[in-house]
Amino acid sequence: MCKAKKPSFSVKSLSVLVGSMLLIQTPSYAQEQSYLKSFKNGVQGLMKPKEDDSYKTAQMNQLSDFVFEPDAQITELPVVTAPKSVTGKDDSFNQIDMLEQGEMATYSSVAPKRNLSLDEAVQIAIKRNPNIAESIATLAAQNSNIDVAKAQYYPQLKAGLNTGDFTSSDRGRQVYSVEANQLLYDFGKVKSSVTTQQNKLLVEQANVLISIDEISTDTSRAVLALLRYRALVQIAQDQVKGVTRLYQIAKLRADAGISSNADPVQAQSYVEYSKSYLIAQTNQLRQQEQKLRTLLGFDVSRTEFVIPDELVNLSGLYDEPKMNTIPTMIAAKAEIDVAKSQKKQTELSRYPTVSLVGSVNKALNGKNPNTGVDNDTDSAISIAVSSNFYQGGAVGSQVKAAGFAEQAARSKLNATYLNILNSTRSARENIENTDKQIWVLLDRERSTAKTKELYEEQYKLGKRSILDLLSSEQSYHSSRIERESARYDIYDTVAVYVNVTGKSRDVYHLNNTKIQGFEVQP
């Protein structure tokens, strides 16, 4: 139990204080203005809590000031080593960048006019997204609820007017009254209420971080998807050119009577298939462009996006996640604190509240009901003790409900922990095996390229059919498509991993940056 350490005063003492202070005169006008301003601020500090804008800054060292210990039945994080390549030698994830030294197609149907890094795209998106503005507004509303709870520490003033009994001789009487109530001691009920609202503020701060991470991830994945389809469109264009060239060769040989007339017909079907595939990939590309246009607010068809080299290193793919810095874990932990403070608040509601009460009433056109004198004024100062000792068992039921709420919050924290474990482990497995797949696809691409050249020479000698040649051409481009898809699958998984482990602010350099009036400080 703690005693409310707030100043208490009566209405009369306040009026004497104000009157005496107004009689002080200063020789300087500037000093007088400064004094009046200080006096005004001092009186306001006695009458209501001061405004606090610190909620607009998320101090990660405070939000992460807890140690999560999973229940005994929940396994610990495994120790993950760097992956091995198919050949058995060590391969870091950075070897994926070696693929860019080979033939990496990019979308080039229009010349890019603007270069934009992945970080810059994310920063543009989060500074204009209304979902983040909504979460920040909810945070500001919760900050005001703290002031509402703190207001119980300050004087409560009421004023009213009562008339006389309309059925008696006092029907023309009016009694004006003013009452002031100052909390003296409440066994910590107001403090518990303030603590509950402050814990709810931490939940809302974590929700803002979650919203920022979600928009960052959506933007990052949209950029990566755009680059993926640009690459696939370029490969599809090459495939159309390749099979069209084979169709022209087959047609010339058929016209010259060297080969069957069925050869150009068969080649034509491959041309139509390749054109259909090109249209499908172009459609996907246009959809991603429109999605990014919605996120960023401008047309991105002539924008060249750059993936930073340190993307994978900053993601800490093989580091153990810091659970106390992940926004979802912070929110779940804060919800436990909310449940605990609400339970305590409910338990304290059984205890009495001690208050200092001062009142003044004035009767007009009749007798003052307190003194029995016409048009008299009456004042009183007293100590009031109030308590709800019994409400039909409502308090007991509320305490029980609060206990279950705390239990549910703890279960949610453990569930969040398990979801993070599952997501991180799945991401690592996916990246490791896809990395191995890329090296196999590189070998396949080289072999199909060589096969394509050999088949074309053999076709000219009449040792291979047009179907063999068309099939080898298609296999070559299919291996390129699979390689590019696998490469961007890894990048996409990294983006998801960054979100799950709460590293978006580090990877996209969002710390110490104003985001719609909100700032994250590590």
N, C-alpha and C positions, 0 to 999 in steps of 0.2 A: 504493500500500500504506500502510496506517496501522496503528499499533501500538495494541493494546487498552490503554487507560489506566484500568485498574481495580486496586484494591488487592489485593495478594497477601499471604498469611500462612500460617504452618504451624499445625498443631493445638496444638503445645506453646506457641507464642507466644500463641495465643489463650487458652489456659487460664491462662497467667501473667497476661495482661492482665485477664481476668475476675476472678481471685483477688485481684489487687492493688486493683482498683477496689472490690471488695466490702468491703475493710478500711477504706475511708475512712468516717469518721463525721462527721456534721454536728450542730451544737447545736440546730438547729430541725427539728421534724418536717415542717413544710411544705416547707422547703428539701430535706429528705431525699426526700420524695415527688416533688418536682419533679426532683431529680437522678436518681432511679431511673427516672422516666418518660423523661427525656432519654437516659439510658443505654440503656434498652430500645429506644427509637426508633433510636438510633445503631447498636446491634448488628443490629437488623432491616434497617437500610439497608445494612449490610455483607453480609448474608446473602441478601437477595432484593430485587428492584426495587420501588420504591414504587408504590402504586396511582395511576392517572391517570384522572380522570373527564372530561378535556377532550374526549373523543370525543363527548360528548353535545351539544356545541356546534359547529355548522358555521360556520366563519369563511369567509364568501364571498370576502373579500379575499385569503385564502390559497388557497382552492380554485380561484379564477379567476386565479391568478398564472401565467398562461401566455399565449402569443400563438400563435394558430392561423394557419398559413400553408398554404392548400390547395395541392395539387400543381398543376403548370403546366397540366395538361389540364383542370382544374376551373375553370369560369368564375367570375368575381366576381359579387357581388350587383348587380343592376341598380339604377339610380336611378329611383325611382318618384315621380311627382308626384301631387298631389291629383286626384281624378276630375272629369270634366266631366259636367254634366247633359245630358239629351237636348236641352234648349233652347240649350246652348252656354255657359251661365254657370257660374262656379265654384260647386261645392256641397261643403261639408265633410260628413263623416259625421254630424255633429250635427244635420243637417237631418232626419234620421230622427225625431228627437224632436219635430219640428214636426207629425208625423202625430198625435201624441197630442192636439193641439189640436182635431182633428176628432172624428169619431164613432168612438171606439175601444172596442170591446165588451170587457167583462170578465166572468169567470164569477161569477155572483151567485145561484146556486140556493140557497146558504146564506150567511148574513151572516158575514163574517170576524170572528174574535174576537181575532186576534193578528197584529201586523205584524212581519215579519222581513225584514231586508235580505239581499241576496245574499251579502255578506261574512259576516254572522252565520251563515247557513246553512252556508257552507263551513267556518267555524271549528268549528261544532258537529260536523260530519261527520268532520273529520280528527282531532278529539280523542277519538273513540270507535271509529274504524275498526280492526279487528284486522290488516288488511294492513300498516298503518303500524307497529303494535306488533311484527309479525313482522320487518319490516325493521330496526327498532331493536334487537330482540333479536339479530339476525344481526350488526349493528354491534358490539354489546357483546361478542359472542363473538370477533369479529375483534380487538377491543381487547385481549382476554385473550391472544390469540396473540402479540401484541407482547411481553407480559411473558414468555411462554414462550421467545421468541427471546432476550430480554435476559438470561434466567436463565443462559445460558452464560457470561456475564461473572463470575458469582458462584461461590463454592466449591461443589463437588459432593461430597457426603458419602455414603459407603457403609459399611454394616456387615453382617457375616455370621458364620456359624458353620460350621466344617468338622469332620468327624469323622475318626478314624483309619481305616486300612485294615482292613476287617472280616475279612480273611483273614490278618492278621498279629498280632503281639503288641501293636500300637498301636490295636487296635480299640476300646478304651475311652477314647481320647483325644478331647478337644474343643478346638478352637482358635477363639477369638473374635477377630475382626479389625475394625478401623475404618480407613477410607481416606479421605483428603481430597485433592481435585484442584482446583487453581486455574489457570485459563488465564493464560498469560503473553503469548503472541504467536501469532496465527493468520493473519497476512497479510490481515486484514480479512474473514475468512469470517463471523464472528458479526455484524459490523457490516452486511455485505451481507444477511444473513438478517433482521436487524432492519429494514433499509430496505425489504426486500420486504414484510414484514408491515405496515409503516407505509403503503406504497403501496396495499396491499389495503384498509387502513382507509379511505383516501380513496375507493376504489371503493365501499365500503359506505356511506360518508356520502353520496356522490352517489346511490346507490340509494335511500336514505331520502328524499332530495329528489325523486327521480323518483316514488316512491310517494306522497308528499304532493301533488305536482302532479297525478298521475292521479286521486286521490280528489277533489281540489279541482275538477278539470275535470268529473268524473262528476257531482258535486253541482251544479255550476253549470249544466251542460247539462240535468240533470233538472229543476231549477227553471225554466229557460227553456222546456222542453218542457211543463211543467205550465201555465205562463202561456199558452203557445200554444194548448193544448187547451181551456183555460178560455175564451179568446177565440172559438175555433171553435165551442164548445158554445153560447155566447151567440148567435153568428150563426146557427147551426142552429136555435135556438129561434125567432129572428126569422123565419127562412125558413118554419118550420112555421106560425107565426101568419099570415104573409103569404099563403101559398097556401091556408090554411084560410079566410081571409077571402074570397079569390077564389072558392073552392068555394061558400061561402054565397051570394055574389052570383049565381053561375051557377045555383044551385038555386032561388033566389027568382025569377029571370027565367024559368027553365024552368017553374016552377009557375004563373007568371002567363001563360005562353004567349008571352012576348016572344022567347025564344030556344029553340034545340033542346034536347031532353032529353039529347042526347049531351054537352052542355057540362058538366053536373055530373059525369058519368061520367069524362070526360077530366080534370077538375080533381081528382077523387078519386085518380087514379093519381099525380098530382104530390104530393098530400098524403101518400100512403103512402111515396113516395120520400123526401120531406123528413124524415119520421119515422124512416125507416131510416137516413138519414145522421146524424140526431141521436143515434141509439143507437150508431152506430159511433164517433162522436167522444166520446161519453160513456164508452164502453169504453176508448178510448185515455187519456182523462183519469183514469179510475180506476186504470189500470195505472201511470201516472206518479205518482199519489198513493201507491200501494203501494211503488214504488221509492224515493221520498223518505222514506217512513215507515221503510224499511229503513236508509237512509243516516243519517237524523237521529234515529231512535228514538222518534218520536211521530207522531200522526195530523196530517196537514197539510191536511185537507179544509176546515178553518176558519181557515187561516192565509193571510194576504195577503202575498205576497212583493213586494219593491220592488227594481227594477233601479237601481243607482246611476247618476247622471248622468255621472260621470267614468269609467265603464267603458271606453268607447272611447278616451278621451284617455290613460288609464293603459296601455292595451294597446300604445301606440306603433305603430299600424298602418303608418305610413309611415316609421318609423325603421329604420335598419339594425340587425338583431339583433346583440347582443354575444355572439359565439360562446363566449367563455370564461366566461359566466355561465349557460349552458344546462346543466342537470344531465346530459343525455345526452352532451353533449360533454365535460363534466368527467369522467364515468365512463369514456368512451372514451380520453381522454388519460391518466387514471390507470392504465388497463389497459396502456398502452404503457410507463409507468414500471415497472409490475409485471414485465412481460416483460423489460425491460432489466436490472432488478436481479436477476431469476432467472437470466438469462444470465451476469451477472457472478459470481453466487454459484456457479454451476456451474463456471465457469472457475477460481475460486479453490480449488475442492475438490481440485485437483491438489497444492496446496502443503501443507507439513507444519504441524503444530500443536505448539507448545511449551508444556508445562505443568509446574507445580510439584506434586509428588506427595508427600504425607506419609502414613505408615501406622503403625499400632500393632496388635500381635496378642498374645494371651495364651493360653498353653496350660494346660489342666487335665487332670489324670489321665494325664499323659504328657509326652513331650519336645516342646519347641518345635521345629518342623522347620527353623527358621532358625538356631537357636543350638545345638541338640542337648542342651539342658539341661532337666531335668524342671520342669514348671510355670513356665517362664520367660516373661518379657515381652520383646518385641523391638519397636523402633521404627526408622523410617528416613525420611529426607527426600531426595528425588532430583529430577532434571530428566528429564522424559520428552518424547521427540520422536516423533510418529507421523504417518504419511502413507500414503494410498492411491495409490501411484505408478502402478499399472496395474490395470485391472479388465476387461480384455478389450475395450477400446475403448468402454466404457460412457460415460465422461466426454465423449469426443469426440462421441458420438452425442447426448448430452444437450445439449451446447453447440449442436450443429446444430439440434436440436429447439427450443431456446430462441430461436435466431435466427429460425426460421420463425414462432414464436409472436409475436415482436416485429413481424415483417412483417404478420402477420394482424391484430394490434392496430392498426397504422397504417392498414391498409386499412379496418378498422371505423370508425376516426375519420373518414376521408374519406367513407365511405358514410353515416355519420350526418350529416355536413355537407351532403351532397347531398340527403338526405331532408328536412332542415330547409329548404334552399333551395326544394325542390319544394313543400313544404307552405305556406311563407310566400307564395310567388308565386301558388299556386292560391287561397289565402285572399284575397289582395288582388284578384285578378281576379273571384272570386266575389262579393265584397262590392261592388266597383265596379259590376258589371253588374246585380246585384240591386237596388242603390240606384237605378239608372236605371229598372229595371223597376217599382219602387214608384211612381215619379212617373207612369209611363204608366198603371199600374193605378188611380191616383187619378183621372186624367182619365176612364178607362173607367167608374169607379164613378159619377162625376158624370153622365156621359152616359147610363148605363143607368138611373140614378134618374130623370132627366128623361124618358127614353123610357117608363119604367114609368108615370109619371103621364099622359103623352099617350095611351098605349094604353088606359089605363083609361077616360079620357074618350071616346075613339073607340069603345070597346066598348059603352059605354052608349048611344051614338048608332047602334050597329049597323054601324059601319064597320070594326071589327076582330073577329077570332074570339077565342074563349076561349084557344085555343092561343097566339096572339100575346101575349095578356096574361100567361099562365102562363110563357111563355118569357122575357118581359122581367123578370118577377119573379125567376125563377131566375137569369138573367144578372146581375141586380143583386147578389144574395147571393153568387154565384160570384166576382164581382170583389172583394167584401169578403173572402171566404175567401182568395183568392190574395194580396191585399194583406197580410193578417195573417200568412199563411204566409211570405211574402217577408220581412216585417219580422223575424220570429223566426228565419228562416234566417240573416239577417245577424248577429243576436246569437249564434246558435249557432256560426257561423264565427268570430266574435271570440273566443268561449270556447276554441275549438280553437287559434286563433292564439296566444292567451295561453299555452296549455300548450306548444306547439311552441317558442316563443321563450323559455321559462323565466321568464315574468313573473308566474306565479301568486302568488308571495309578495308582490310589490309590489301587484298589482291587488286581491288579497283581504286585504291588510294582515296578513300572517302573519309578517313579520320581527319579531324580538325577542319572540316569543310562545312559551311553553312548549307543545309538542305531544307529549304522552305522555312527558315527560321530556327531549325533544329540543328544541333551540333553534337557530334560524337567525339569524345576525347578519350584516347586510350589510357 
